[in-house]
Structures are given as structure tokens and as C-alpha cells.
Amino acid sequence: MTKKPASPPADDAVVVRDLLKVFNRGKPNQVDALVDVQLTVRRGEFVSLIGPSGCGKSTLLRLIADLIQPTQGSVIVNGKPAHQARLDQDYGMAFQQSGLFEWRTVARNIELPLELKGWDKTRRRARSREMLELVKLPDFAGHMPWQLSGGMQQRVAIARALAAHPPLLLMDEPFGALDEMTREHMQAELLRICSETGTTVVFVTHSIPEAVYLADRVVVMSPRPGRITRIVEVGMGRDRTELTREATDFFDRVTDVREALRGAELGAQARGIEDR
């Protein structure tokens, strides 16, 4: 009799095992995107994914979201296969561009996932007001997206992603297009929101300081084919402020991640030489 695979612990939000992702398999333009990826994200944890461009960070995020399917391996989200988690709307997503609908007001943009879930108008409006309070935009419910700054639009996008109470938030460089001051402000706002909601976050970024400032753990990935080469424990607690960016521990962790990225690149170069 075949044994069923062991269920992940109840405190695991995401479990990725033996993951392989190949695009155009068997064709001349085959791309080996991810190889032998193993990752566990605990409930309530904030995990940053970092690595060079093209290493598969966004691909991994999309596999967790079941927007694409693995070539081999498994992805478990909230104790169920990623496909079922998507059908159950167990996560929200936020991207580099806010993706707001220009013809809908801020409030109606936030209400969109609730409409899709069949919430009645009264309940949708109440939840939209609640989310606007959470992201500190209560006076902008009737505005159109084009009337907001880039940072405000991203706050609305986060509010929309969290509107339906998802236990997991997947974020793909959501602050990448913002200026540095706005970006730092949005990082602080995201930490505040996650603290208030207890949401688990998987966050893709190219910025080492951003990865360290936000995360409990930073997952370092190698150049393509992407592998997880090291996981850096940040260990700075959750009460982070602007002073955190000036702390010795912060600079030490930034250095740890930078050295891990260099090591991953050297390892990839060595593998390339061996494969010739």
C-alpha cells in the first residue's frame, strides 16, 4: 500500500519541496528556471526572496500562487495544494505596478475581490472603509487612481489584496518603481499593516536593504537555474523604525546577504565550468 505524503505542520503557510521548473522543455529554447528548490514559510512570517535578475524569484512566487505549474515537485499553501489554495482565494497578490482599474474609484477597486466572492454591497463598502483606514487613506475613497501618487496607489493595491482576509500576501517588487523616500515609507507601512493583520508575506525584491529591513528571513537565490543557496536569519525583531536602518545589526545582515549573493554567483560560475 502506497503511503500518503506527510501533511505539513499546521504552522506552515507555504511548503515547497523538490521543485523543478523548466520552460519549453525538450525544445531548442528550453529554459531551466528553477532546480531543486526547498522552502518552508511559517505562518505570520515575512520572507524576502532576493537574487540576480532572471534567477527565478518571480517564477517561484507564481508557482506558489498557482499562476504556473511546476515541472516536478510540490507546492502546498495553507495545508492544501497550491491549485486548491488559489480556488479558495487563500492569498492576495501585489505587483510592481498597482494594477488599479482607472474607471473605478479607490473604494470600488478595493471592493473588486469582494464582488468576485459574492459579498453584498453593504458588507463590501464597510470592508472597503476598514481597509482604507488600515492604509491611512480614508479621505480618498471617491478618488480615481490617476488622482493619487504612486505610493498612494500601491497602498490601495495592498488594501485590495488584503480586503478578503487572505492569510498569505505574495508581493513581486511592489515598491520597485517608487522614489527612495516613498519606498522607505511604504516599507514601514507594510510592516505596520502586517503586524496588525498577522498576514504571512513572501516578498520579491532586488534591493538588499529592503529585503533585510522587511524580513524575518532572507532567501538568497543563485543565477539561473535558480537555487536557494542560503537563508539569512535577520533576527532584529518586529519593532523596526527608521533607526533600524542605522543599527549595526542591520548593516551586518546587509553584509551577510551581499556576501551570500556573491557566493551564489561564484557557485553558479563554478557549476558552469564543470558542465562544459
ABEGO torsion letter per residue (X at the ends): XBBBBBBBBAABABBBBGBBBBBGBGBAABBBABBGBBBBBBBGBBBBBBEBBGAGAAAAAAAAAGABBBABEBBBBGGBBAAAAAAAGABBBBBABAGBBAABBAAAAAAAAAAAAGBBAAAAAAAAAAAAAAAGAAAAAABBAAABBAAAAAAAAAAAAAAAGBABBBBBGAAAABBAAAAAAAAAAAAAAAAAAGBBBBBBBABAAAAAAABABBBBBBBOBBBBABBBBAGAEABBBAAAAABAAAAAAAAAAAAAAAAAAAAAAAAAAAAX
